[in-house]
Amino acid sequence: MKYSINKGIGRAAEFQGLKAQYLFIFAGGLLGLFVVFVVMFMVGVGQWICIGFGVFGALALIYGTFYLNGKYGEHGLMKAQARRNHPRYVINRRRFSRLFQSRIKNLEKYEKCDEGGNA
C-alpha cells in the first residue's frame, strides 16, 4: 500500500482525511495512550484491563480527532481558541476628560528626563 501524505507544495499535510494540526493531535494522543498502557501494564494492572483501556482509548481518540477535523476544518480549531481568548469588552479606567488630553505635556516631561540623563 502506498499512502500519500502531501498533495502539493504550499498546502497543509493531509493523511487519510486528517488535516494540519489534527495529525499532530492524533499522533500525540496515540503516543500518550501507548505510554499510559505500558505504565499500567508495568504496575501490574490486569492484561485484559490494559488491552480494553487501550482499545477504548484509541477508539475515543480516533472519533474525537475526526469529529474535530470535520467540525472545525484546517484552521477552525485555532480560530475557535483565539475567539475564546479574545476579551468580550475592553475596560478603560481613565477619566473621560483625560482620554482627550493633549499628550504634549507628557512628551515634554520625558524630554526633560532625557536631557538630564536621569529618569
Stockholm file with secondary structure:
# STOCKHOLM 1.0

chainA/1-119         MKYSINKGIGRAAEFQGLKAQYLFIFAGGLLGLFVVFVVMFMVGVGQWICIGFGVFGALALIYGTFYLNGKYGEHGLMKAQARRNHPRYVINRRRFSRLFQSRIKNLEKYEKCDEGGNA
#=GR chainA/1-119 SS CCCCCCCSTTSCCEETTEETHHHHHHHHHHHHHHHHHHHHHHHTCCHHHHHHHHHHHHHHHHHHHHHHHHHHHHHHHHHHHHHHHSCSSCCCCSCHHHHTSCSHHHHHHHHHHHHHSCC
#=GC SS_cons         CCCCCCCSTTSCCEETTEETHHHHHHHHHHHHHHHHHHHHHHHTCCHHHHHHHHHHHHHHHHHHHHHHHHHHHHHHHHHHHHHHHSCSSCCCCSCHHHHTSCSHHHHHHHHHHHHHSCC
//
